[in-house]
Amino acid sequence: MSSAAKFPASARKLDTRVGSFLDRPLEGQWPFLWLNTTYVKVRESGRIVSVAATLALGVNDQGRHEVLGLEIGCSEAETFWTDFLRKLLRRGLRGVQLVISDHHQGLEAAIRRTLATSWQRCKVHFLRNLLAYVRKGERAAIGSQVRTVFAFRQRASAQQQWGKIAEELRSRFPKVTQLMDEAESEVLAYLSYPESLHAKICSTNPIERLNKEIKRRSRTVEIFPCESAVLRLVGALLIEQNDEWAVARSYLNLADLARVCDADKTDSRPDHR
């Protein structure tokens, strides 16, 4: 019996629909791309393992918010991310100016290799990573101090505040300041774009909400029998979400989005302020 025959006709029909959705051509420009991963449990060769459901969301030049891709498997290696991004490119992804994601091993290199564009490190995850180097009793104070950077709307001012805080913390928290030194340009990348876009492009929050819904629905299954079952459930959820977004209002300010797209025609990495 073939693997396809193991599933009822309704499941095979859904598999076809999900496959068509995930392989559809991507038209137009996609200036902003969000990438993130959530993990689910799958039974594999008699063992229970965690596999990654990696998602790509984008906003196109018309302000439309769409699910662009899904891949099930490892998400840490550069080869995984490279293959995932190249698949999106083959389907027509173009015009990407900023990729927004958490820090994943191999992802930065894959972005440079395939998209040659800027990367925004999610500021929420960054702060969480930074505070892991601080004693519990001091985390609230240090967190408040670092968050003052994000009150600035101009990149130069934010960078000045960033440097000031790093120097204040350098003697007491060397690991914190080392991380700040390494990540400054990545965490503040969003400030090169119009202010109306900042709240949406500074973090992975848009995709995190979708991850939470995947987790919620996965709890009813607990352990998936195989990866194709993960693809079926998650893919169906993504189609449902995409349909909701299709009738929603523009996700980003259209006037400022047009400025971003127009600037990209003459400069691949403009300062859009």
FILUM-181617 format. One line per 4 residues: number of its first residue (from 1); their letters; for each residue y, z, x of N, C-alpha, C. Coordinates in steps of 0.2 Angstrom, whole numbers, padded with zeros to 4 digits. Each point is the difference from the previous one (the first is absolute). Example, Ala and Ser with C-alpha at 12.3 -4.5 7.8 and 13.67 -1.06 7.14 Angstrom:
! FILUM-181617
1> AS> -0028/0039/0066/0006/0000/-0004/0006/0000/0004; 0005/-0004/-0002/0006/0001/0004/0005/0003/-0004
***
This chain:
! FILUM-181617
1> MSSA> -0006/0000/0004/0006/0000/-0004/0006/0000/0004; 0005/-0004/-0001/0006/-0001/0004/0004/0007/-0001; 0005/0001/0004/0004/0006/-0001/0005/-0001/-0006; 0002/-0006/-0001/0004/-0001/-0006/-0004/0001/-0007
5> AKFP> -0006/-0001/0000/-0004/0001/-0006/-0001/0007/-0001; 0001/0005/0005/-0001/0007/-0002/0005/0003/-0004; 0006/-0004/-0001/0005/0002/-0004/0000/-0003/-0007; 0002/0003/-0005/0001/-0003/-0007/0005/-0006/0000
9> ASAR> -0001/-0005/-0005/0005/-0005/0000/0007/0002/0000; 0001/0005/-0004/0007/0002/0000/0003/0002/0007; -0004/0003/0004/0002/0002/0006/0001/-0006/0005; -0004/-0005/-0001/0001/-0006/0004/0006/-0004/-0002
13> KLDT> 0001/0000/-0007/0006/-0003/-0002/0007/0003/0003; -0001/0007/0000/0006/0004/0003/0001/-0002/0007; -0006/0000/0004/0000/-0002/0007/0004/-0006/0001; -0002/-0005/-0004/0003/-0007/0000/0008/0001/-0001
17> RVGS> 0002/0003/-0005/0007/0001/-0001/0004/0004/0006; -0003/0005/0002/0003/0004/0006/0000/-0005/0006; -0005/-0004/0001/0000/-0004/0006/0005/-0006/-0001; 0001/-0002/-0006/0006/-0005/-0001/0007/0003/0001
21> FLDR> 0000/0006/-0002/0007/0004/0001/0001/0001/0007; -0005/0002/0004/0001/0002/0007/0001/-0006/0005; -0002/-0006/-0003/0000/-0006/0004/0006/-0005/-0002; 0004/0002/-0005/0005/-0004/-0003/0005/-0002/0005
25> PLEG> 0003/-0006/0000/0005/-0002/0005/0006/0004/-0001; 0004/0002/0005/0006/0004/0000/0006/-0005/0001; 0004/-0001/-0005/0005/-0004/0001/0007/0003/0001; 0005/-0003/0003/0006/0002/0001/0001/0005/0006
29> QWPF> 0006/0003/0001/0001/0004/0006/-0002/0008/-0002; -0003/0003/0004/-0002/0007/-0001/0004/0005/0006; 0006/0001/-0001/0004/0004/0006/-0003/0007/0001; -0003/0003/-0005/-0002/0007/0001/-0008/0001/-0001
33> LWLN> -0003/0003/0004/-0008/0000/-0001/-0002/0007/0002; -0003/0004/-0005/-0003/0006/0001/-0007/0000/0001; -0003/0004/0005/-0007/0000/0001/-0002/0008/0000; -0006/0001/-0003/-0002/0007/0001/-0007/0000/-0002
37> TTYV> -0004/0006/0001/-0007/0000/-0001/-0002/0007/-0003; -0005/0000/-0005/-0002/0006/-0003/-0008/-0001/0001; -0003/0006/0001/-0007/0000/0001/-0004/0002/-0006; -0006/-0003/-0001/-0005/0002/-0005/-0007/0000/0003
41> KVRE> -0004/0004/-0003/-0007/0001/0002/-0005/-0005/-0003; -0004/-0003/0005/-0005/-0005/-0002/-0007/0002/0003; -0005/-0002/-0004/-0007/0001/0003/-0002/-0006/0004; -0002/0001/0006/-0002/-0005/0004/-0006/0001/0004
45> SGRI> -0005/-0003/0000/-0006/0001/0003/-0003/0007/0000; 0001/0003/-0006/-0002/0007/-0001/0004/0005/0002; 0006/-0002/0002/0005/0005/0003/0006/-0001/-0005; 0004/0005/0000/0007/0000/-0004/0005/0000/0006
49> VSVA> 0004/-0006/-0001/0005/-0001/0005/0007/-0001/-0003; 0005/0001/0003/0007/-0002/-0002/0002/-0007/0002; 0002/-0004/-0005/0003/-0006/0002/0007/-0001/-0002; 0004/-0004/0003/0007/-0001/-0001/0001/-0005/-0005
53> ATLA> 0004/0001/-0005/0003/-0005/-0005/0007/-0001/0003; 0001/-0006/0003/0007/-0001/0003/0003/-0005/-0004; 0007/0002/-0002/0004/-0004/-0005/0006/-0003/0004; 0002/-0006/-0003/0006/-0003/0002/0004/-0001/-0007
57> LGVN> 0006/0003/0000/0005/-0002/-0005/0006/-0003/0003; 0003/-0004/-0004/0006/-0004/0002/0005/-0001/-0005; 0007/-0001/0002/0005/-0002/-0005/0002/-0007/0003; 0001/-0004/-0005/0002/-0007/0002/0007/-0001/-0001
61> DQGR> 0002/-0006/0001/0007/-0002/0000/0003/0000/-0007; -0004/0001/-0005/0003/0000/-0007/0000/0008/-0002; -0002/0004/0004/0000/0007/-0001/-0006/0003/-0004; -0005/-0005/0000/-0007/0002/-0003/-0004/0004/0004
65> HEVL> -0003/0005/-0002/-0004/0005/0003/-0007/-0002/-0001; -0005/-0002/0005/-0006/-0002/-0001/-0005/0003/0004; -0006/0001/-0002/-0006/0002/0004/-0002/-0007/0004; 0000/0000/0006/-0002/-0006/0004/-0007/0000/0003
69> GLEI> -0003/0005/0001/-0006/0000/0003/-0004/0007/0000; -0007/-0001/0001/-0004/0006/0000/-0006/-0002/0005; -0001/0005/0004/-0006/-0001/0005/-0004/0007/0000; -0007/-0001/0000/-0004/0006/0000/-0003/0000/0007
73> GCSE> 0001/0006/0004/-0003/0001/0006/0004/0004/0005; -0001/-0001/0006/0003/0004/0005/0008/-0002/0000; 0004/0005/0002/0007/-0001/-0001/0004/0002/0007; -0004/0002/0005/0004/0003/0006/0000/-0006/0005
77> AETF> -0005/-0004/0001/0000/-0005/0006/0005/-0005/-0001; 0003/-0003/0006/0005/-0005/-0001/-0004/-0006/-0003; -0006/-0001/0002/-0003/-0006/-0003/-0001/0000/-0007; 0000/0005/-0003/0000/0001/-0008/0006/-0002/-0002
81> WTDF> 0006/0003/0002/0006/-0001/-0002/0002/-0008/0001; -0002/-0002/0006/0002/-0007/0001/-0003/-0005/-0005; -0007/0001/-0001/-0003/-0004/-0005/0003/0000/-0007; 0001/0007/-0002/0003/0001/-0006/0007/-0004/-0001
85> LRKL> 0004/0000/0005/0007/-0003/0000/-0001/-0007/0000; -0005/-0003/0004/-0001/-0007/0001/-0002/-0003/-0007; -0004/0004/-0004/-0003/-0002/-0006/0006/-0001/-0005; 0005/0005/0000/0006/-0001/-0004/0004/-0006/0002
89> LRRG> 0001/-0001/0006/0003/-0006/0003/-0003/-0007/-0002; -0006/0000/0000/-0004/-0006/-0002/0001/-0001/-0008; 0001/0005/-0004/0002/-0001/-0007/0007/-0002/-0001; 0004/0000/0005/0007/-0002/-0001/0005/0006/0001
93> LRGV> -0002/0006/0002/0005/0005/0002/0005/-0003/0005; 0007/0001/-0001/0005/-0003/0004/0006/0004/-0001; 0005/0000/0005/0006/0003/-0001/0000/0007/0001; -0005/0003/0003/0000/0008/0000/0005/0002/0006
97> QLVI> 0004/0004/-0002/0005/0003/0004/-0001/0007/0002; -0003/0004/-0004/-0002/0007/0001/-0006/0002/-0003; -0005/0003/0005/-0006/0003/-0003/0001/0007/0000; -0002/0003/-0006/0001/0008/0000/-0007/0003/-0001
101> SDHH> -0002/0004/0004/-0006/0003/0000/0000/0007/0004; -0005/0004/-0001/-0002/0006/0004/-0002/-0003/0007; 0000/0005/0005/-0002/-0002/0007/-0008/0000/0000; -0003/-0007/0001/-0007/-0001/0001/-0001/-0003/0007
105> QGLE> -0005/0003/0003/-0002/-0003/0006/-0002/-0008/-0001; 0003/-0004/0005/-0001/-0007/-0001/0005/-0004/-0004; 0003/0004/-0005/0004/-0004/-0005/0006/-0003/0004; 0004/0004/0004/0006/-0003/0003/-0002/-0006/0004
109> AAIR> -0005/0000/0004/-0002/-0006/0004/-0002/-0006/-0005; -0003/0002/-0005/-0002/-0006/-0005/0006/-0003/-0003; 0005/0004/-0002/0007/-0002/-0003/0003/-0005/0005; 0000/0002/0007/0004/-0004/0005/-0004/-0006/0001
113> RTLA> -0007/0000/0000/-0004/-0006/0001/0000/-0005/-0006; 0001/0002/-0006/-0001/-0004/-0006/0007/-0002/-0003; 0004/0005/-0001/0007/-0001/-0004/0006/0000/0005; 0000/0003/0006/0005/0000/0004/0007/0003/-0003
117> TSWQ> -0001/0005/-0004/0006/0003/-0004/0001/0007/0001; 0004/0003/-0003/0002/0007/0001/-0005/0005/-0004; 0000/0006/0003/-0005/0005/-0004/0004/0006/-0001; -0001/0002/-0007/0003/0006/-0002/-0006/0006/0000
121> RCKV> 0001/0005/0004/-0005/0005/-0001/0002/0005/-0005; -0004/0001/-0005/0001/0004/-0006/0003/0007/0002; 0006/0001/-0002/0004/0006/0002/-0004/0007/-0002; -0003/-0001/-0006/-0003/0006/-0003/-0006/0002/0004
125> HFLR> -0004/-0005/0002/-0006/0001/0004/0002/0002/0007; 0006/-0003/0003/0002/0002/0007/0002/0007/0000; 0004/0003/-0005/0002/0007/0000/-0006/0004/-0001; -0005/-0002/-0003/-0007/0004/-0001/-0003/0001/0007
129> NLLA> 0000/-0006/0003/-0003/0000/0007/0003/0004/0005; 0007/0000/-0001/0004/0004/0005/0000/0007/-0001; -0001/0002/-0006/0000/0008/-0002/-0007/0002/0002; -0005/-0004/0001/-0006/0003/0002/0000/0003/0007
133> YVRK> 0005/-0002/0004/0001/0003/0007/0005/0006/0000; 0001/0003/-0006/0005/0006/-0001/-0004/0005/-0003; 0001/0006/0002/-0003/0006/-0003/0002/0001/-0007; -0005/0002/-0005/0001/0000/-0007/0006/0003/-0002
137> GERA> 0002/0006/0003/0006/0004/-0002/0006/-0004/0002; 0000/-0005/0004/0006/-0003/0002/0001/-0007/-0003; -0005/-0002/-0004/-0001/-0007/-0002/0006/-0002/-0005; 0002/0005/-0005/0005/-0001/-0005/0007/-0002/0004
141> AIGS> 0001/0005/0005/0007/-0001/0003/0000/-0007/0004; -0005/-0001/0004/0000/-0006/0004/0000/-0006/-0005; -0004/0000/-0005/0000/-0006/-0005/0007/-0001/-0003; 0003/0005/-0002/0007/0000/-0003/0005/-0003/0005
145> QVRT> -0001/0002/0007/0004/-0003/0005/-0001/-0007/0001; -0006/-0002/0000/-0001/-0008/0001/0002/-0004/-0006; -0001/0003/-0006/0002/-0004/-0006/0007/-0001/0000; 0004/0003/0004/0008/-0001/-0001/0001/-0007/0003
149> VFAF> -0005/-0003/0004/0001/-0007/0002/0000/-0005/-0005; -0004/0002/-0005/-0001/-0005/-0006/0006/0000/-0005; 0005/0005/0001/0005/0000/-0004/0005/-0006/0002; 0000/-0002/0006/0004/-0005/0002/-0002/-0007/-0002
153> RQRA> 0005/-0004/-0002/-0001/-0007/-0003/0001/-0005/0005; 0003/0001/0006/0002/-0005/0005/-0005/0002/0006; -0003/-0005/0003/-0005/0001/0005/0003/0004/0006; 0006/-0002/0002/0003/0003/0006/0001/0007/-0001
157> SAQQ> 0002/0002/-0005/0001/0007/-0002/-0006/0004/0000; -0006/-0003/-0003/-0006/0003/0000/-0003/0001/0007; 0001/-0005/0004/-0003/0000/0007/0004/0006/0004; 0006/0000/-0001/0004/0006/0003/-0003/0007/-0002
161> QWGK> -0001/0001/-0007/-0003/0006/-0002/-0007/0001/0003; -0004/-0005/0000/-0007/0000/0002/0000/0003/0007; 0005/-0003/0005/0000/0002/0007/0002/0007/0000; 0005/0002/-0004/0003/0007/0001/-0006/0005/-0002
165> IAEE> -0004/-0002/-0005/-0005/0005/-0002/-0006/0000/0005; -0001/-0006/0003/-0005/0000/0005/0002/0004/0006; 0006/0000/0002/0002/0004/0006/0000/0007/-0002; 0002/0002/-0006/0000/0007/-0002/-0007/0003/0000
169> LRSR> -0005/-0004/-0001/-0007/0002/-0001/-0004/-0001/0007; 0002/-0003/0004/-0004/-0003/0006/-0003/0006/0004; 0004/0005/0001/-0003/0006/0005/-0005/0004/-0004; 0000/0001/-0007/-0004/0004/-0003/-0006/-0004/-0003
173> FPKV> 0001/-0006/-0002/-0005/-0004/-0003/-0001/-0007/0004; -0003/0000/0006/0000/-0007/0003/-0004/-0005/-0003; -0006/0002/-0004/-0004/-0005/-0003/0004/-0003/-0006; 0004/0004/-0003/0004/-0003/-0006/0005/-0005/0003
177> TQLM> 0004/0002/0005/0005/-0005/0003/-0003/-0006/0003; -0006/0001/0003/-0004/-0006/0002/-0001/-0005/-0005; -0002/0003/-0006/-0002/-0005/-0006/0007/-0003/-0002; 0005/0004/-0001/0007/-0002/-0002/0002/-0006/0005
181> DEAE> -0001/0001/0006/0002/-0005/0005/-0003/-0007/-0001; -0007/0001/-0001/-0004/-0006/-0001/0001/-0004/-0006; 0001/0004/-0006/0000/-0003/-0006/0007/-0001/-0003; 0005/0001/0003/0007/-0001/-0003/0001/-0006/-0003
185> SEVL> -0001/-0006/0004/0002/-0006/-0003/-0004/-0002/-0006; -0007/0002/0000/-0004/-0001/-0005/0001/0003/-0007; 0002/0007/0001/0002/0004/-0006/0007/-0002/-0003; 0004/-0003/0004/0007/-0001/-0002/0001/-0008/-0002
189> AYLS> -0006/-0004/0001/0001/-0007/-0001/0003/-0002/-0007; -0001/0004/-0005/0002/-0002/-0007/0008/0000/0000; 0003/0004/0005/0008/0000/-0001/0003/-0006/0002; -0004/-0005/0003/0003/-0007/0001/0001/-0004/-0006
193> YPES> -0002/0003/-0006/0000/-0004/-0006/0005/0003/-0005; 0002/-0004/-0005/0005/0003/-0005/-0002/0007/-0003; 0005/0004/-0001/-0001/0007/-0002/-0004/0000/-0007; 0001/-0005/-0004/-0003/0001/-0007/-0008/-0001/0001
197> LHAK> -0002/-0002/0006/-0007/-0001/0001/-0004/0005/0004; 0004/0005/0003/-0002/0005/0004/-0006/0004/-0003; 0001/0003/-0006/-0004/0004/-0003/-0007/-0003/-0001; 0000/-0006/-0001/-0007/-0004/-0002/-0003/-0002/0007
201> ICST> 0003/-0001/0005/-0003/-0003/0006/-0001/0005/0006; 0002/0006/-0001/0000/0005/0005/-0007/0004/0001; -0004/-0001/-0005/-0006/0003/0000/-0006/-0004/-0004; -0006/0003/0000/-0005/-0003/-0004/-0001/0002/-0007
205> NPIE> 0005/0004/-0002/-0001/0002/-0007/-0002/-0005/-0005; 0003/-0006/0000/-0002/-0005/-0005/-0008/-0001/-0001; -0003/0000/0006/-0007/-0001/0001/-0004/0007/-0001; 0003/0005/0002/-0004/0007/-0001/-0001/0001/-0007
209> RLNK> 0004/-0002/-0005/-0001/0001/-0007/-0006/-0003/-0002; -0001/-0006/0002/-0006/-0004/-0001/-0006/0003/0003; 0000/0002/0006/-0005/0004/0003/-0003/0006/-0004; 0005/0004/-0003/-0001/0005/-0004/-0004/-0002/-0006
213> EIKR> 0002/-0005/-0003/-0004/-0003/-0006/-0007/-0002/0002; -0001/-0003/0006/-0007/-0002/0002/-0004/0006/0001; 0003/0005/0003/-0004/0007/0001/-0002/0003/-0007; 0005/0000/-0005/-0001/0003/-0006/-0006/-0004/-0004
217> RSRT> 0000/-0006/0001/-0006/-0004/-0004/-0006/0000/0004; 0000/0001/0007/-0006/0000/0004/-0003/0007/-0001; 0003/0005/-0002/-0003/0007/-0001/-0005/-0001/-0006; 0001/-0004/-0004/-0005/-0001/-0006/-0007/-0003/0003
221> VEIF> 0001/-0003/0005/-0006/-0003/0003/-0003/0004/0006; 0004/0004/0003/-0002/0004/0006/-0002/-0004/0006; -0006/-0003/-0001/-0003/-0003/0006/-0002/-0007/-0003; 0003/-0005/0003/-0001/-0007/-0002/-0007/-0003/0003
225> PCES> -0004/-0004/-0003/-0006/-0002/0002/0000/-0005/0006; 0006/-0003/0000/0001/-0006/0005/0007/-0001/0001; 0002/-0004/0005/0007/-0002/0001/0002/-0005/-0006; -0004/-0004/-0002/0002/-0005/-0005/0002/0004/-0007
229> AVLR> -0003/0006/-0001/0002/0004/-0006/0007/0002/0001; 0002/0002/0006/0006/0003/0002/0005/-0006/-0001; -0001/-0006/0002/0004/-0006/-0001/0001/-0001/-0007; -0005/0000/-0004/0000/-0001/-0007/0005/0005/-0004
233> LVGA> -0001/0006/0001/0004/0005/-0003/0007/0000/0002; 0001/0000/0007/0007/0000/0003/0003/-0007/-0002; -0003/-0005/0000/0003/-0007/-0001/0002/0000/-0007; -0004/0003/-0005/0002/0000/-0007/0006/0004/-0001
237> LLIE> 0001/0005/0003/0006/0005/0000/0006/-0004/0002; -0001/-0004/0006/0006/-0003/0003/0002/-0006/-0005; -0005/-0003/-0003/0002/-0005/-0005/0004/0003/-0006; -0002/0005/-0002/0003/0004/-0006/0007/0002/0003
241> QNDE> 0001/0003/0006/0007/0002/0002/0004/-0006/0001; -0003/-0006/0003/0004/-0006/0001/0003/-0003/-0007; -0004/0001/-0005/0002/-0003/-0007/0006/0005/-0002; 0000/0006/0001/0005/0005/-0002/0007/-0002/0004
245> WAVA> -0001/-0001/0006/0006/-0002/0004/0003/-0007/-0002; -0004/-0004/-0002/0002/-0007/-0002/0005/0000/-0006; 0000/0005/-0004/0005/0001/-0005/0005/0005/0001; 0000/0003/0006/0005/0005/0002/0007/-0003/0002
249> RSYL> 0005/0004/0001/0006/-0003/0002/-0001/-0001/0008; 0005/-0003/0003/0000/-0001/0007/-0001/0006/0004; -0004/0000/0005/-0001/0006/0004/0005/0002/0005; 0004/-0005/0002/0005/0001/0005/0006/-0003/-0003
253> NLAD> 0006/0002/0003/0007/-0003/-0002/0000/-0007/0002; 0000/-0005/-0005/0000/-0007/0001/0005/-0003/0005; 0006/0003/-0001/0006/-0003/0004/-0001/0002/0007; -0002/0006/0002/-0002/0002/0007/-0006/-0003/0002
257> LARV> -0005/-0001/-0004/-0006/-0004/0002/0002/-0007/0002; 0004/-0003/-0004/0002/-0007/0002/0003/0000/0007; 0005/0005/0001/0003/0000/0007/-0005/0001/0005; -0005/0004/-0001/-0006/0001/0005/-0003/-0007/0001
261> CDAD> -0002/-0004/-0005/-0004/-0006/0001/0005/-0005/0003; 0006/-0001/-0002/0005/-0005/0002/0001/0002/0008; 0000/0006/0002/0001/0001/0007/-0006/-0002/0004; -0006/0001/-0003/-0006/-0002/0004/0000/-0007/0002
265> KTDS> 0003/-0004/-0004/0000/-0007/0002/0003/-0002/0006; 0005/0004/0003/0003/-0001/0006/-0002/0005/0006; -0002/0006/-0002/-0002/0005/0004/-0006/0004/-0002; -0005/0000/0004/-0007/0003/-0002/0001/0008/-0001
269> RPDH> 0005/0003/0004/0000/0007/0000/0008/0002/-0001; 0003/-0001/-0006/0007/0001/0000/0001/0007/-0002; 0006/0002/0001/0003/0006/-0003/0003/-0001/-0006; -0002/0002/-0006/0002/-0003/-0006/0005/0005/-0003
273> R> 0003/0004/0004/0005/0005/-0003/0006/-0004/-0002
***
